[in-house]
Amino acid sequence: MLRLLAKQAPGSRVRQGLLPILLLATLGMGGCASTSATMAEEAHPEDPWEGFNRRVFAFNDVLDRYALKPVATGYRNVTPEPVQTGVGNFFSNLGEVRTAINSLLQGKPANAGLATSRFLINSTFGVGGLLDYATHMQITADQEDFGQTLAVWGWEDSRYLMLPLLGPSTLRDTAGLPADIATNPLLYIEDDVVEVSLLALNIVDIRAGLLDQEELIRGDRYRFIRDAYLQRRQFLINDGELGDDPFAMDDFEFGDDDFAD
């Protein structure tokens, strides 16, 4: 299970990680199920299984409240900020492998080259990825995963699905999980203790980075997270062609209901 969780977000950078996925996944663990009155509201066209998804959402909340969040809070309190930055850079650098492969599958050789360059530069001059020299050199790449590849191949619309432990997803993104897991370099470490330790550190580091951000969630937490996730995924699939990143906190537009008591 740690392997699945770690796959979800190869780095802790909010705007480029799959946080893609684990960003919203861990936020999805931070709330409680809403009332039946809220569930009775007009159904979201991409969320026909809302009743089931809300129950999974509540289950995730218990696990996060009593396990992951306390550990992440302790990690942030005792770990110096430069060390946390280095840890996030390390895992983000590993994610460039997935981006390079999926860029090629999507017919984006230029982005694949940029991701490969980032990986090589940060793995060497960046001391194994602890330092993000590539970004300082203005070498950036659009994050890609197999869920995005399936969208480019024709699976454009997909139903929203809240996964136990993993949080927000869609049928399409869930179908892409095995391929994304296979591209995580950590899974090929022969020492099981080192492998599990690094995967666990990745999860804790990402969750620690979200402790402040989750306080921005207002109103119906389930709906807020679902809508943010779906908008974020559409933004990534279209390589930002929708305009401003809808998950950037200084650009994100909230509805009136999101701030209801």
C-alpha positions in Angstrom: 0.0 0.0 0.0 2.9 2.4 0.7 4.0 1.9 -2.9 0.6 2.9 -4.2 0.5 6.0 -2.0 4.0 7.1 -2.8 3.3 6.8 -6.5 0.6 9.4 -6.3 3.0 12.3 -5.8 6.6 12.0 -6.8 7.4 15.4 -5.2 6.2 17.9 -2.8 6.0 20.9 -5.1 2.3 21.9 -5.1 2.0 23.1 -8.6 4.0 20.3 -10.3 3.6 17.2 -8.2 0.9 14.6 -9.2 -0.1 16.4 -6.6 -1.6 15.8 -8.7 -3.1 13.3 -7.1 -1.7 12.9 -3.6 -2.1 16.6 -2.9 -5.8 16.3 -3.2 -5.7 12.8 -1.9 -4.3 13.8 1.5 -6.5 16.8 1.6 -9.3 14.4 0.9 -8.5 12.7 4.2 -8.8 15.9 6.1 -12.5 16.3 6.3 -15.7 14.7 7.4 -18.7 13.5 5.5 -21.4 16.1 5.0 -25.0 15.9 5.9 -27.7 14.1 3.9 -29.1 17.6 3.0 -25.8 18.5 1.2 -25.9 15.1 -0.6 -29.4 15.9 -1.7 -28.1 18.9 -3.8 -28.0 18.7 -7.5 -25.7 15.8 -8.5 -22.4 16.6 -10.2 -22.4 15.2 -13.7 -19.0 13.6 -13.2 -19.8 12.3 -9.7 -22.7 9.8 -10.1 -21.4 7.7 -7.2 -21.4 10.5 -4.7 -22.9 8.5 -1.9 -20.2 5.8 -2.1 -17.5 8.4 -2.6 -18.6 10.3 0.5 -18.4 7.2 2.7 -14.9 6.5 1.5 -14.1 10.1 2.1 -15.2 9.7 5.8 -13.1 6.5 6.1 -10.0 8.3 4.8 -10.6 11.1 7.3 -10.3 8.7 10.3 -7.1 7.3 9.0 -5.6 10.7 8.4 -6.8 12.2 11.7 -5.3 9.5 13.9 -2.3 8.4 11.9 -0.9 10.4 9.0 -1.6 14.0 10.2 0.0 13.6 13.7 3.1 12.1 12.1 3.3 14.8 9.5 2.9 17.5 12.1 5.7 16.1 14.2 7.9 15.8 11.1 7.4 19.5 10.2 8.0 20.6 13.8 11.3 18.8 14.2 12.8 18.9 10.7 14.6 22.1 9.6 13.0 23.8 6.6 16.1 23.4 4.3 16.0 19.6 5.0 12.3 19.5 4.1 13.0 21.3 0.9 15.7 18.9 0.0 13.5 15.9 0.7 10.8 17.3 -1.5 13.3 18.0 -4.3 14.6 14.5 -4.1 11.2 12.9 -4.7 10.1 15.4 -7.2 13.3 14.6 -9.2 12.3 11.0 -9.3 9.0 12.0 -10.8 10.7 13.3 -13.9 11.2 9.7 -15.0 7.4 9.3 -15.2 7.0 12.6 -16.9 9.6 11.8 -19.6 8.0 8.4 -20.4 4.5 9.7 -20.6 5.5 12.7 -22.6 6.9 10.3 -25.3 3.7 8.3 -25.1 1.7 11.5 -25.7 3.9 12.5 -28.7 5.6 15.4 -26.8 9.3 14.8 -27.4 10.3 18.3 -26.4 8.7 17.9 -22.9 10.3 14.5 -22.6 13.7 16.1 -23.3 13.1 18.8 -20.7 12.1 16.2 -18.1 15.1 14.1 -18.9 17.4 17.1 -18.7 15.9 18.0 -15.3 16.5 14.5 -14.0 20.1 14.4 -15.2 21.0 17.9 -14.0 19.4 17.5 -10.6 20.7 14.0 -10.1 24.3 15.1 -10.7 24.8 18.7 -9.9 21.9 18.7 -7.5 23.4 16.0 -5.3 21.0 13.2 -6.2 18.1 15.6 -6.6 18.3 17.3 -3.2 19.0 20.6 -5.0 16.8 21.8 -7.8 19.4 23.3 -10.1 17.3 22.7 -13.2 14.6 25.2 -12.1 17.3 27.8 -11.3 18.5 27.2 -14.9 14.9 27.8 -16.1 14.5 24.3 -17.3 11.0 23.2 -16.5 8.7 20.5 -17.9 4.9 19.9 -17.8 4.1 17.1 -15.4 2.7 14.1 -17.1 1.3 10.7 -15.8 -0.4 7.8 -17.4 -3.9 9.1 -16.5 -3.1 12.1 -18.7 -1.8 9.9 -21.4 -5.1 8.0 -21.5 -6.9 11.3 -21.8 -4.7 12.3 -24.8 -5.3 8.8 -26.3 -9.1 9.5 -26.3 -10.4 8.8 -22.8 -11.4 12.4 -22.2 -14.3 12.2 -19.8 -14.2 10.0 -16.7 -16.3 9.5 -13.6 -15.0 10.8 -10.3 -13.9 8.1 -7.8 -12.8 8.4 -4.2 -10.3 5.6 -3.5 -9.7 4.2 0.0 -6.4 5.5 1.3 -5.5 7.1 -2.0 -8.2 9.8 -2.1 -9.5 11.6 -5.2 -9.3 9.9 -8.6 -11.3 9.1 -11.6 -11.8 5.8 -13.4 -9.3 6.9 -16.0 -6.6 7.9 -13.5 -7.2 4.7 -11.5 -6.6 2.7 -14.7 -3.3 4.5 -15.1 -2.1 3.7 -11.6 -0.3 0.4 -12.5 1.8 2.2 -15.2 2.6 5.1 -12.9 3.7 2.7 -10.1 6.0 0.9 -12.5 7.8 4.2 -13.3 8.7 5.0 -9.7 12.4 4.3 -9.3 12.1 3.6 -5.6 10.2 0.4 -6.4 13.4 -1.1 -7.9 15.5 -0.7 -4.7 16.6 -4.2 -3.7 16.8 -3.4 0.0 13.2 -3.6 1.2 13.9 -1.6 4.4 15.4 1.3 2.5 12.6 1.2 -0.1 9.7 1.2 2.5 11.5 3.9 4.5 11.9 6.2 1.5 8.3 5.7 0.4 7.0 6.4 3.9 9.2 9.6 4.1 7.7 10.7 0.8 4.2 10.4 2.1 4.9 12.2 5.4 6.8 15.0 3.7 4.0 15.7 1.3 1.4 15.6 4.0 3.5 18.0 6.1 3.5 20.4 3.2 -0.3 20.5 3.1 -0.9 21.2 6.8 -1.4 24.9 6.2 -3.1 24.6 2.8 -5.9 22.5 4.1 -7.0 25.3 6.3 -8.1 27.2 3.1 -10.9 24.6 2.5 -14.3 26.0 3.3 -17.9 24.9 3.2 -18.6 21.3 2.0 -15.1 19.8 2.1 -16.0 16.9 -0.1 -17.4 19.1 -2.8 -14.5 21.6 -2.5 -11.9 18.9 -2.9 -13.7 17.1 -5.7 -14.1 20.2 -7.8 -10.5 21.3 -7.2 -9.3 17.9 -8.2 -11.3 17.7 -11.4 -10.3 21.2 -12.4 -6.6 20.5 -11.6 -6.6 17.3 -13.7 -8.2 19.1 -16.6 -5.6 21.8 -16.3 -2.8 19.2 -16.4 -4.3 17.3 -19.3 -4.5 20.5 -21.4 -1.0 21.6 -20.4 -2.4 24.8 -18.9 -4.4 25.8 -22.0 -7.4 26.5 -19.8 -5.7 29.7 -18.6 -4.4 30.2 -15.1 -3.7 27.1 -13.0 -7.1 26.6 -11.1 -5.2 25.1 -8.1 -2.9 28.1 -7.7 -4.1 29.6 -4.4 -3.7 33.2 -5.6 -5.8 32.5 -8.8 -8.3 29.9 -7.6 -11.9 31.1 -7.8 -14.2 30.0 -5.0 -18.0 29.9 -5.2 -20.1 31.5 -2.6 -21.1 28.1 -1.2 -17.5 27.3 -0.5 -17.5 29.9 2.3 -20.9 29.0 3.8 -21.0 28.3 7.5 
